[in-house]
């Protein structure tokens, strides 16, 4: 059985769906002959033809805009936006059209669209190539927002996203693309959307994170374990709609929660989770909820990006704070 | 120095403002059986338009965008479409929508604040009104791509205004469709006004049609108040699209005889005398005069048509006003194919606190 990395898992899922369902088409910049700047679509145009793996002109608005028209007319488009920093020209189409076509027509038309886009920092990329826009997207009613954190979850969640009858934003953490390999069986088995995955059980506190930050979060859990502290680690995976019951159930057992995300703090999804814990889980909390996030600064260029990204040390410090609180 | 490209833009007009033929006419223009249904659709559009404004003025409808003076464009183009084609309208194209089978009561429901108005009983593949400007060009280009990929003999037809031609979406959609040779027809209803901004302040180009040239697309200008000309160029463009010839941009030159919407007062920014003058170019009189010359129309038929359209509109208004109010749950129930568990509590809350007047009164005017 082959061990593959996250970007290869994305490729595997796309190939599986292209072979399984002729309504599936891919479109985006450089995804065909070049196989995508991260190689996510490598070999797919050669296998499935230029009609189904479409190199588009360089215009993000129209990549998403045309994908909406395709989706409404029976195709299942998977659009790639080369970097999430270039997603913004397409926001109008996502917010005003993709997210509400079903509702506007009371179910007459639908938009089974996936927009894949790399996100996050940590790969020493140029300006605008390290964005974390998940909270902006999650604030939009009608959009699903999904972020995998391992090759297996990338494969299973992408299958689920493509098969979902509604629009899904599929944010792929670039730093994870080649970070590690994992056995992935190409069995066409989708993972469920709208649920968190508990990556490790624990009894003393709950660490909640998603995407690339799970790498640091897991390392923090290891560091805490070395001190005899047992941290549960939850991968939120589907950021909207949020599987709050899994988080509440965990915090009910541990009494402590640290939320870790790379995106800027204010109005980030950490705030949503913390507020939900305050509303529905306050009496099980033994300490104030902590957030470890990117700062409310512009994402710095590469020389400072690791000053911006939450570190293992910051996560461990926040965990200690919750443990010292009572 | 060498010339690498030249272009010309044809202006198509068959009937002068009095309905006199300016030259040989297309075959259909001699055939009352073809023309009368289009005249009827234009007349019905105008009857509906007047009634909708009256309903808004009496608090029974929300803000409404009139198509007064632009009836020939929607009717001429939509009458050239096949049922299996798909329409991507702006918010001012009820002329086209009525021809496509959208019901007047559906349109009224939409403008009256009820999403069910966009759940067309017929025209199931047509997009709902597009309020964000120009975005529908991209949607139509994508739909056209889907048709081409599946080798279907269908076309996507979208409408936008002169203001919409300033949006990037317009050029991007046209450009994508051109590269794809997708069966797309873009109809630009140039009614000279984008709310208060005149055509002259919108673009420095001599025509709107020439904007197609930048995308490698054929652009043609047509007298948008001449039903014969509009229908003729739309038929040609759609035949070309179906035959694999790619997209066409039609600039239909017209004039917005009404306000932008019922929330607008155009007398603040344009001279009523100019508007009055534009009435001599309006499309219904022109086609009626032509029908009279063909010996196919007269005062009795006109009166009968007026009665028929009034009855149709009145029946639609009755159906609209007696529509049961929308349910509170509806705003949750169509958000996704299946309501996510995370939204169940919010739905319950909405139902628990829904006021007794849930669904509001028809209209719910905001303008």
Contacts between the chains, C-beta under 8 A, distances in Angstrom:
chain1	res1	chain2	res2	distance
A	25	B	149	7.0
A	51	B	149	5.4
A	52	B	149	7.5
A	54	B	145	8.0
A	56	B	176	6.6
A	56	B	179	8.0
A	57	B	172	7.6
A	57	B	175	5.7
A	57	B	176	6.0
A	57	B	179	5.9
A	59	B	168	7.7
A	59	B	172	4.4
A	59	B	175	7.1
A	59	B	176	7.3
A	61	B	138	6.7
A	61	B	168	6.0
A	61	B	169	5.8
A	61	B	172	5.4
A	62	B	138	4.9
A	62	B	141	7.0
A	62	B	169	7.1
A	62	B	172	3.6
A	62	B	173	5.8
A	62	B	175	7.2
A	62	B	176	4.9
A	64	B	138	7.8
A	65	B	135	6.2
A	65	B	137	7.8
A	65	B	138	2.5
A	65	B	139	6.0
A	65	B	141	7.5
A	65	B	142	6.7
A	65	B	169	6.3
A	65	B	172	7.1
A	65	B	173	6.5
A	66	B	138	5.3
A	66	B	139	7.3
A	66	B	141	5.0
A	66	B	142	3.3
A	66	B	145	6.3
A	66	B	173	7.0
A	66	B	176	5.4
A	67	B	142	5.9
A	68	B	138	7.2
A	68	B	139	5.2
A	68	B	142	6.1
A	69	B	88	7.6
A	69	B	138	6.8
A	69	B	139	3.8
A	69	B	140	6.0
A	69	B	141	6.3
A	69	B	142	2.7
A	69	B	143	3.9
A	69	B	144	7.5
A	69	B	145	7.3
A	69	B	146	7.1
A	69	B	156	7.1
A	70	B	142	4.2
A	70	B	143	6.9
A	70	B	145	5.9
A	70	B	146	4.8
A	71	B	142	7.7
A	72	B	125	8.0
A	72	B	127	7.1
A	72	B	139	7.1
A	72	B	142	7.9
A	72	B	143	6.6
A	73	B	86	6.7
A	73	B	125	7.0
A	73	B	142	7.4
A	73	B	143	4.5
A	73	B	146	4.0
A	73	B	147	7.0
A	74	B	146	6.3
A	74	B	150	7.9
A	75	B	146	4.9
A	75	B	149	7.2
A	77	B	142	7.6
A	89	B	168	7.7
A	92	B	132	6.2
A	92	B	135	6.3
A	92	B	169	7.9
A	93	B	135	6.2
A	93	B	138	6.8
A	96	B	131	8.0
A	96	B	132	4.9
A	96	B	135	6.8
A	97	B	132	7.6
A	97	B	135	6.3
A	97	B	139	6.9
A	102	B	334	5.6
A	102	B	335	7.0
A	102	B	336	7.1
A	102	B	337	7.3
A	103	B	115	6.7
A	103	B	331	7.5
A	103	B	334	4.6
A	103	B	335	5.2
A	104	B	115	5.9
A	104	B	118	5.5
A	104	B	128	5.4
A	105	B	115	7.4
A	105	B	118	4.8
A	105	B	119	5.6
A	105	B	128	5.5
A	105	B	334	7.9
A	106	B	115	5.3
A	106	B	116	5.4
A	106	B	118	6.9
A	106	B	119	4.0
A	106	B	330	7.1
A	106	B	334	5.1
A	107	B	119	7.1
A	107	B	334	4.9
A	108	B	118	7.2
A	108	B	119	4.8
A	108	B	120	6.7
A	108	B	124	6.3
A	109	B	125	7.8
A	109	B	127	7.0
A	109	B	128	7.7
A	110	B	337	6.9
A	141	B	335	6.4
A	142	B	335	5.5
A	142	B	336	7.3
A	165	B	336	7.8
A	165	B	337	4.1
A	166	B	336	4.9
A	166	B	337	5.8
A	194	B	340	5.4
A	194	B	341	6.6
A	194	B	342	7.0
A	241	B	340	3.9
A	241	B	341	7.2
A	241	B	342	3.6
A	241	B	343	6.4
A	242	B	342	5.6
A	243	B	341	7.8
A	243	B	342	7.2
A	244	B	342	6.6
A	245	B	341	8.0
